[in-house]
Amino acid sequence: MIARFLEIRQKTEAICSPLCIEDYSVQPSEFASPPKWHLAHTTWFWEEFVLTKYDSDYVVYHPDFSYLFNSYYNTVGKRVLRPTRGLMTRPPVEEVYAYRTHVSKAMELFLKNDLSKEVLDIIEIGLNHEQQHQELLVYDIKYLLGMQPTFPIYGNDFMTTAEKQETGFVSIKEGIYEIGHQGESFCFDNELGRHKVYITDFEISKTLVTNGDYLEFINQGGYQNFNYWHDEGWGWVNENKIEAPLYWHKIENDWYQYTLNGFEKVNPDFPVMHLSYYEAFAYAEWKAMRLPTEFEWEVASTQLQWGKVWEWTNSAYLAYPNFNKAAGALGEYNGKFMVNQMVLRGASIATPENHSRKTYRNFFQANMRWHFSGLRLVK
């Protein structure tokens, strides 16, 4: 447990290591958080939910940090509003790293004790919580650097590649299937409430939609034809003048995109990435196919190679039958977001190792696309 804890803590800092000091505090959009905030928030979690509650010898690092680095836990108390996280030039980055060291050392000592199941369960949530923020860190760093006029290079980590499996479709027979997590291994509460669903016959693509596939949609006027779009999506396209996936730029009739390894020509063989749900739905309509439901995806997942991009489904993010919200602050983790969000399944090249499973339910609003999101089709 100690080795795993320290490894995960170090990984968070390693993701930030290529940054300049000026990068740490910038918040280029309301939905993106500064790297400094991620470093501090993932530290605050351990201080707030473990050390101050279960370690009588622990001394809080700074009385203001709970207010500064709480995210959305109303139960814990007041917090800085999300859109203003980038205004905090203080505490400086060096003090945030000192905060991390202080808390990590305290946790390392604490983990040597004989701990109850209650505490161990919270620690497991904390480890997975920090891994979630590692992936969010990658999204936010890419968005931060991708908004720079010089498109700076971060490094060749988190770079996608072409799929190698054969093309075609997997056929799934109609029937009653069980959905949701089972067993004693860790999962988030939104994966629980294992239940049966009825599914009709369908075929799901073995491969993801590629950049080359999506270029055909663009070239044939997909962004100009309202027939492929939800009304809300059509309004989003026109209001924001959307013409291509996020980070794509057309230069002298060729498409280029910002990657974490710099500005590169769009590779037609790579999976298309950084699509909103609106765009994924419109592409499927253009192909006269559809997106899978999250239940279809889970049933088919054992016959698919997945993990390069999160895959949009056509399922709203809702509670499973018999979903139970935990008491206290940890009950705010997932349940209160079950409205106006769509489910994505799978994992991405930014998902930490050992943090993916076929029952994992990721979720975002339909217009979001800074995460590593793509799609596969169903017919």
Secondary structure as UniProt FT lines:
FT   HELIX           2..16
FT   TURN            17..18
FT   HELIX           21..23
FT   TURN            24..25
FT   TURN            30..31
FT   HELIX           35..46
FT   HELIX           47..51
FT   HELIX           52..54
FT   TURN            56..57
FT   TURN            63..64
FT   HELIX           65..69
FT   TURN            74..76
FT   HELIX           82..87
FT   HELIX           93..110
FT   TURN            111..112
FT   HELIX           117..146
FT   TURN            149..150
FT   TURN            157..158
FT   STRAND          169..172
FT   STRAND          175..179
FT   HELIX           189..191
FT   STRAND          195..199
FT   STRAND          202..205
FT   HELIX           211..219
FT   TURN            220..221
FT   HELIX           222..224
FT   HELIX           226..228
FT   HELIX           231..240
FT   TURN            246..247
FT   STRAND          248..251
FT   TURN            252..253
FT   STRAND          254..259
FT   TURN            260..261
FT   STRAND          262..265
FT   TURN            268..269
FT   HELIX           277..286
FT   TURN            287..288
FT   HELIX           294..300
FT   HELIX           301..303
FT   STRAND          310..316
FT   TURN            321..322
FT   HELIX           329..332
FT   HELIX           335..337
FT   STRAND          342..346
FT   TURN            349..350
FT   TURN            353..354
FT   TURN            358..359
FT   STRAND          362..364
FT   TURN            366..367
FT   STRAND          373..374
//
